[in-house]
């Protein structure tokens, strides 16, 4: 049915211990409805890394994909910045 636009996020790799999988922490700012202050929200996504290129601390871009496993529905699109 839906072949629309796929979501993309940027985040930091927080774990690379699994084979062909990385855990990416995505941080976003939302505005509180009453106080109008910005609140930092974080969420972890498991993403497929076919070549095991990503290391902890890398900044990556992930894109939505078909379900790859029970928790993986994201793929690493590209590495934006390598960890120092």
C-alpha positions as CSV (number, residue, x, y, z in Angstrom):
1,X,0.0,0.0,0.0
2,X,2.3,2.8,1.2
3,X,5.3,3.6,-0.9
4,X,5.8,7.0,0.5
5,X,8.8,8.9,1.7
6,X,11.1,7.0,4.1
7,X,12.1,8.6,7.3
8,X,15.7,9.5,8.0
9,X,17.5,10.4,11.2
10,X,20.9,11.4,12.3
11,X,22.5,10.0,15.4
12,X,25.5,8.7,17.3
13,X,26.5,5.0,17.3
14,X,26.4,3.9,21.0
15,X,27.0,0.1,20.4
16,X,28.7,-2.0,17.7
17,X,29.0,-5.3,19.6
18,X,26.6,-7.2,17.4
19,X,27.4,-8.6,13.9
20,X,26.0,-6.3,11.1
21,X,24.0,-4.3,13.7
22,X,24.6,-1.0,15.4
23,X,22.6,0.9,18.0
24,X,22.1,4.5,17.1
25,X,21.0,7.2,19.7
26,X,18.9,9.8,18.0
27,X,18.4,13.1,19.9
28,X,15.7,15.6,19.1
29,X,14.3,18.8,20.6
30,X,10.6,19.2,21.2
31,X,8.8,22.2,22.5
32,X,6.8,21.8,25.7
33,X,3.2,22.8,25.1
34,X,2.7,24.9,28.2
35,X,6.1,26.2,29.3
36,X,7.4,26.6,25.7
37,X,10.8,25.3,26.8
38,X,12.7,22.9,24.6
39,X,13.1,19.4,26.0
40,X,15.7,17.0,24.8
41,X,14.3,13.6,23.8
42,X,16.4,10.5,23.0
43,X,15.6,7.2,21.5
44,X,17.8,4.2,20.5
45,X,17.3,2.5,17.1
46,X,18.9,-0.7,15.9
47,X,20.2,-0.3,12.4
48,X,21.6,-2.7,9.9
49,X,25.3,-2.2,9.0
50,X,26.1,-4.6,6.2
51,X,29.9,-4.1,6.2
52,X,30.4,-3.6,9.9
53,X,32.0,-0.2,9.2
54,X,30.5,1.8,12.0
55,X,32.3,2.2,15.3
56,X,31.2,3.7,18.7
57,X,31.1,7.5,18.4
58,X,30.5,7.7,14.7
59,X,27.8,10.1,13.5
60,X,25.6,8.3,11.0
61,X,22.4,8.8,9.0
62,X,19.8,6.0,9.2
63,X,16.9,5.3,6.9
64,X,13.7,3.4,7.4
65,X,13.5,0.0,5.7
66,X,11.6,-3.3,5.7
67,X,11.8,-5.3,8.9
68,X,15.2,-7.1,8.9
69,X,14.7,-8.8,12.3
70,X,12.6,-8.5,15.4
71,X,14.0,-5.1,16.4
72,X,15.7,-3.9,13.2
73,X,13.7,-1.7,10.7
74,X,16.5,0.8,9.9
75,X,19.6,0.7,7.7
76,X,22.7,2.8,8.0
77,X,22.6,5.1,4.9
78,X,26.0,6.8,5.4
79,X,28.6,7.7,7.9
80,X,28.6,11.4,8.3
81,X,31.6,11.8,10.7
82,X,34.1,9.2,12.1
83,X,34.8,9.1,15.8
84,X,38.1,10.7,16.9
